[in-house]
Amino acid sequence: MELSERDIDRIIEMAWEDRTTFDSIAIQFGIPEGEVIKLMRRHMKPSSFRMWRARVQGRSTKHKK
């Protein structure tokens, strides 16, 4: 699936938000958590990506119960 720059920007924005779940991103854009992580890795500076991963790792609000 080909995403526009606008879609990519929105996915990154949603992924940074603490309250937005990966499930919400999947529903809206059709990409699973693993693809969101790959997208974040490709479109962010390495230091920003590491900071984001540290924040979301194991964070219960990023995963629906």
N, C-alpha and C positions, 0 to 999 in steps of 0.2 A: 504494500500500500504506500502510495506517495503522499507525503504530508507537505502542506504549504509552510512557508516560513512563519506565517501567522499561527498556524496550528502548533508548530514546534514551540514557538514562544509561549503559547497558552499552556501547553503541556508542561513546560519548564516552570512556569508560574504556578500551576496547580500542584506540581510535585514539591515545590518549596513550601507551600502552605501546609501547616501542621494538621489542619482539620480535613483536608481533602484526601480521601483514601485512594489507593491504587485502583480499587474496584471502580470508583467514580470516573477515573481517567479511562479505564478500559471500556466502560459503558459509553462514554462520550466519544472516544476516538478509536475504539476497537483495538487497542494495543495493551498487552498484558504487562504486569510488573517488570518482568525481565527485559522487555523491549523499552520500557520507560527508563530503566537504569542504563541500558546501552545508549539511548538517545541523550541522556544527561551526560554520560561520559564523553560522547562525541562533540557535544555543543557547549561544554563548559571548560574553563581552565582546570587543569589537574587539581590545583589546591582547592578550588571551589567545589569540585566534584567530591573530593575527600571529605570536606567539611559537611556537605549535604548528606553523604552516606553515613557519616558518624551520627548525624542528627536523626535520620530516619531508621537506622538499624534497630530493629526490635521495638520501635515506637508503636504502641497499640493503636493510636489514632490513624495510622496509615493503612491499617488493615481492618476491614469490617469484621465484626464478630458474628 
